[in-house]
């Protein structure tokens, strides 16, 4: 197909629109729930359990990303993305009928199973359709989805919580998901050369159980049981043992879901570590900041959501320009500049834990949003550009897996720090307790940013103007508009 036209009006335009709508499905859900947490807790109780609303979603996403990525390299991107959207819709329907915190947590897990396919597949399809130079423009379109979602999501979440019901925030996912599926079925056609495959189901099971136990130990330690208890040591120990067994199996099976050769390449290793940090930092801010503002300043959900809007506006604006920047100065320098903005914003945010002032916090979040846009976008393109088509799904999936695991571990770790203060305060903790817990979370976020900066310093320089030989081709799987 012709590669001359990059945009929604070209031959590839309908496919780009389809993956933009699919991306919007997950992006909207990220921003809309964060402002609804206080209303959910007020209705369902169990304040100490609210981190599970994010952790179970991220856990389900994390453990399925590498499996979906592997399947997409074997059988095609389209069926995997359609499956992910369908699961996300089912999870959203279940969330809207939740009458208890436990049922809502389990329903969020079902949503996570769908999100595990949506995010890596949309990025991989973009990598299949566009060259490195073209992706610098496509990023603007993809970033606009996050920008629109960042404005619409918190506003919708606040409106539903203040005037209707928080259950309604999940209902709006249904029409979006159906539109995305319709666009994909009509416009995205691919031919895959099939051969016999053996999927690594044992590895998938070990990864799922291992990560589940580690996150369980982090979230429930100091709440359901003491940190030095038999339950805590058992969960940590068995989880670590299962993860070690998973890594061992990946060196023994013919078709591993997470091939370890990815982590032997400096570029892929460092970009995955940066993604890990980005995931942890983002979820730490977006999940705790609105709750902090509502509890500490008494702000309504609609106002507290404006903070997340500032964060998400800065991200797509920076991401839309990041392509021009990394084509001039390279992926590494662009990513390091982004991490620098994250560090500045994190420092500004930490100063507000004890005496918060809303305009200053919004400004700090805007700075951090710019950092996310410059740090996260170049590393994905750099990783994809370093391999050909048959490995692009695995490489993209590994990068997204690292980000999802970072989000899962980050929210669990931050939850453990917060619960060390809030765990025994009931459903209505004092303002002082909320400020103390948030201060610990903000300090931990600063530490994660510092570690992410170290990973960025070790990222090798890459030539953005010399893509791989197969970079401009769809490869064995022919993609047609």
N, C-alpha and C positions, 0 to 999 in steps of 0.2 A: 504494500500500500504506500501511497505517497506520504512522505514525512515532512512536507513543506509547510503544512498548516498546523499550528499548535493553538488550540482553543476549543471552545464549545461548538463552533460552527464548522470545524473541519471534519474530515472523514472519521477521525477518532473522537470527535466531540461527544457523541452520545454515550460512548463508553466512559469518557472522563466524567460526564454528568452522573452516570450510574455510580461510579466509585465515590464521587463527591457526596451524593445522597447517602450512600452506605456509611461513609466517614461521619457525616452529620448525625447519623443515628447514634453512634457511640460517643461522639463529641458532646452532643446535647445531654446525654445521660450523665456525663461526667460533671457538667456544670450545674445541672438542674437539681441533683440530689443534695449537693453540699449545703444549699440554703434551706433544705427541708429537714435536716437532721433534728434541730430542736423541736419541730412540730411532731416528727415521728416519735421522738422520745417522750414528749408530753402525752401523746396518744397511747403508745404501747409500753412505755416505761423502760426499765433496764438501761439507764444512761451509760453504765460501764461497758455495755455490750455493743454500743453503736459502732465502734471501730470494725466490728465484724461485717457491717453492711458494706464496707469497702474491701476488707480483707478477703471475704469469701468470694467476692466478685473477681478480685485480682488473682486470688489463688487459682480459681477455675480457669481464668484467662492464661495465667502463667504456664500451667502444666499442659495446656492444650496447644499453645502456640507452636512449639516445635513439631508436634504431631501433625497439625494442620499444614504446616510449612512443608513437611516431608511428603504428605499425601498430595499436595498441590504440584510438587515437582514430578510426581509419578502419574497423576491422573488429571491434572489440569487445575487452573485457578477457579474457574466458574462454578463447578459443583461444590467446592469447599466454601466459597463465599456465600452461595445460596443457602447452604446448610447453616452457616453461621448466622445469617439474617433470620432464618426460620426459628432457630433456637432462641435468639434474642427476643423475637416477638412473643414466643411462648413464655419466656421468663418475665417479660413485661406484663403480660396478662395475669400471671400468677402474683406478681408484686401488687397489682392493683386490687387484688382480692385479699390481701394479707390482713389478718386480724390479730396477729401476735408478732412479736419481734423474731421468734424462732422461724415462723413461716416466711416472714419477709427476708430473713437472712438466707434461707434455703432457696427462695425464689431469685434472689440476687446471684446466687451461685449458678443457677440455670442461665441467667443473663450473661454471666462471665464465660460460660461454655460457648456462647455465640460470639462474644467479643473476641475470644481467642482466635477466631477465624477472620473476623471483619477487618481488624486493623492491619495485620501483616499481609492479607490478600490485597487490600486496596493499594498498599504501598508497592507490593510486588507487581501488580498489574500495571501500575504507572511506570515501574522500571522496565517492564516488557515493552511497553508502547513507545517510550520516549528515550532519547539519548541523554547523555549527561548535560549537554548544552540546553536541550529542550526542557529538561526537568527544572532548570533554573527558572523557567517561566511557569511551568506547571505547578511548581511549589506555590506560586501566588494564588492559583485557583484553589489548591488544597488548603492553603492557609486561610483563605477567605471563609471556608466552611467553619473553621475554628473561631474566626472572628465573629461571624453571625451567631454561632452557637453560644459564644461567650456573652453576647448581649441578650439574646433571646432566652437562654437557659436560666440564668439567675432571676430574670424578670418574671418568667413563667412560673418558676419555682416559688418565688415570693407571692405572686398573685394567687396561685392555687392554695398555698398554705394560709394566707390571710383571709381569703374570701370564699374559697371552695373547700377542697380536701386535698391532702398531700397525695392520696392515691391517684389523683388525676395526672400527676407528673409522669406516670408510667403509661397511661393510656395513649398519650400523643406519640409514643414510639410505634404504635401499630400502623397507622397510615403511612408514616415515613418508611417503615420497613417494607410494606407492600409496594410502595412506589419504587424503591430501590430494586426489589426483586423483579418487578415488571420491566424496568429499564434494562437490567442485565439479561433477562430471558430474550428480549426483543433484539438487543443490539450487540451483545458480546458473544461471538462465535469462535470456537477454537477447535483445532484438530490435534489430538494427542496420540503419539505412537505408543501403544500399550505393550507392556511385557510383563512377565511374571514377577511379583514382588512379595516380599515377606516383611510385614510391618512389625516393629519392635514393641509388641504389646507388653511384654515383661518390663521393659525399660520405662514405658509410660506409667505402669502401675507403681513401680518403685519410686519414680519421681513424684507422682501424686501423693502417695502416702508419706514420703519423706518430708516434702514441703508442708503438708498439712500438719504433721506433728510439730515441726519447728515453729510454725506460725501459732499453733495452739499453745505451745509452751510460752511464747512471747506474750500473747494476749491474756492468757489466764493466770500467768505467774503473778503472785502478789494480790490476786483477786479471788479466784476459786481455790487456790492453794498457795502455800508459802513458796518462795523462790528456792529455798534449800530443802524442799520436801521430796519425798520419793516420787511423787507424780511429776514434779518439775524435772528432776534429773532423768527420769525414765523417758519423758517426752523428748527432751533434748538429745539424750543418748541414742534412742531408737531412731529418731529422725535423722541424725547425722549418719548412723549406720546404714540406713536405707539410701541416703543420698550417695554414700560411698559405694554401695552395691550398684546403684544406677550408673555411676561413672565407670565402674568396672565392666558392666554389661555393654556399654557403648564401645568398648575396645574389642568386643568378642563377636558381636552380631554383624551380619552382612550389610544390613541397611539400618544403621542407627538413626533414631529420631533427632539426636543432637550429636552430630559427628564432632569428635574432639579435635579434629584437624583445624576446625575454625579457630580454636583458641591457641593454636601454635603459630598463627600469623600475627605479627605485631599490630598491623592495622586493624584487623578484625577483633583482636583481643581488646585493644584500647578503646575502640568505638563501642564495644559491648559494655565495657566498664563505665564509660561516660553515660550510656543509655541507662545503666543500672542506677547511677546517681541521679539522673534527671527524673526517673520514675519515682524514686524515694522523695526527692525534694518537692516535686509537684503535688503528690498526694499528701505530704505533710502539711503543706500550706492550704490546699483547697479543702481538705477535710476538717481542719481544726480552726482555721481563721474565722469563718462565718459563725461557728458556734461560740468562739471566744468573744466576738463583737456583740452577739446577741446577749450573752450572759454577763459580760463585763460592762457594756455600755447601755444595755437594755434596748438595742436597736431592733426594729422589726425585720423580718426575713427579707423584705424587698430592698431595704437599705443595705443590710449586711451583704447581700448578693452583689452590690455594686463593686465591692472589693475584688471579688473573683472576676467580675467583668473587666476591671482594669488589668488584672493579670493576663487574661485571655485576649485582650485587645493588643497588648504589647507583643504577645507571642506571634500572631499571624502577620502583624505589620513588619516585624523583624524578619520573619521567615520569608516573606514575599521579596525582601531585598537581599536575603542571604545568598541567593543564587548569583547575583551580580558581584557580591563581595568575594565568594569563594572561587569564582572564575578568575578573579584578579589576584587575590593573595593566597589562595589555597584553602583546603578544607581545615587543616590543623589550626592555622592562625584565626580563621573565622570562629571555629569552635572555642578556642581559648578566649577570644574576645567575649563570647557569650557567657562563658563561665565566670569571667571577670565581672560582668553585669550581675550575674547571680550572686556573687560574693558581696558586691556593694548593696544590692537590694536586701540580702539576708541580714547584713549588719544593721541597715536602717530599720528593718522589721524587728530585730531583737531589742532595739532600744525602746520599742513601744509596748513591750510585754507588761511592764509595771504601770505605766501611765499612758494608755492608748489615746491617740488623737486621730480621728478618722481621715482627714485630708492627708496627713503624713503617711498613714498606712496605705492609702490608695496610691500615693506616689511611689512608695517602696515596691508595691506589687506591680506597678507599671514598669519599673526598672527591671524587676525579676522576669516579667513577661518578655521584655526585649532579650534578656539573657537566654531564656528558653528557646526563643526563635532562632538565635544565632548559634546556640550550642547543639540543639537536637537535629536540626535539618541537615547540616553538612555531613554529619557522621553517617546518616542513612545512605545518602547518595555516594559517599566515598566507599562504603562497604559494598554497595551494589556494583559500582563501577570496577571493583577489583576482581570480579568473577564473571563467568559467562552464564548463559541462560539456565543450564541444568543445575547450577548451584545457587542461583539467585534467590530462589524461594527459601532454601535452607539458611542462607546468609541473612536475608531479611528477617526470617523467622527467629533466628538466633538473636539478632539485635533487638527485636521486639520482645523476645522472651526475657532478655536481660532487663529491659525496661519494666516489664510486668513483674518480674521477680523483685526488682528494686522497689517497685510500688508496694508489693505484698509485704516484703520484709520491713520496708520503711514504715508503713502504716502500723504494722504489728509492733515494731520497736518504739515508735512514737506513742502508740497506745499504751505500751507497758510503762513508759515514762509518765504519761498523763495519769494512768490509773494508780501509780504509786502515790499520787496526791488525791485523786478523785475517787479511788476505789471504794472508800468507806464513807462517802458523803451522801449516798443515796441519789435520787433522781433530781434533786434540786441543790447542787453544791453552791457554796457561797462564792461571792465575787472574788474574794481573796484566794480561794482554792483554785478557781478557774484561771486566774492570773498566774498563780504559781505553776500550775500544770502547763500552761501555754508557754511560759518562760523556758521551761525545760525542753519543750518540743522545739522552740525556735533556736535554742542553743545547739540541740542535736542536729537540726537542719544545717546550721553553720558548719558543724564538723563534717557532715556529708558533702557539703560544697567544697570544703578544703580537700577532701579525699578525691573528689571528682576532678579538681584542678590538677592534682598530682598525676592522675591517669591521663589527662589531656596533654601534660608536658611530655609524656612518653609516646604520644601518638606520632607516627612517622609522617614526614612530608610526602605528599602525593602530587602527581601531575594531573591537574584537572583538564588539561587540553588533549590528553592522549588516552582515550577510552580503550577498553579491550577490543580485540578484533570482532567479537560477536556483539559488541555493545549496541550497534545500530540495527541488529537483526532480532527477530522474534525467537529464533532458534528452532529446536526440534518441534516445538508446539507453535503452529502458525496461528497468529491472532488476526482476525478479520473484523473490520467495522461493518 
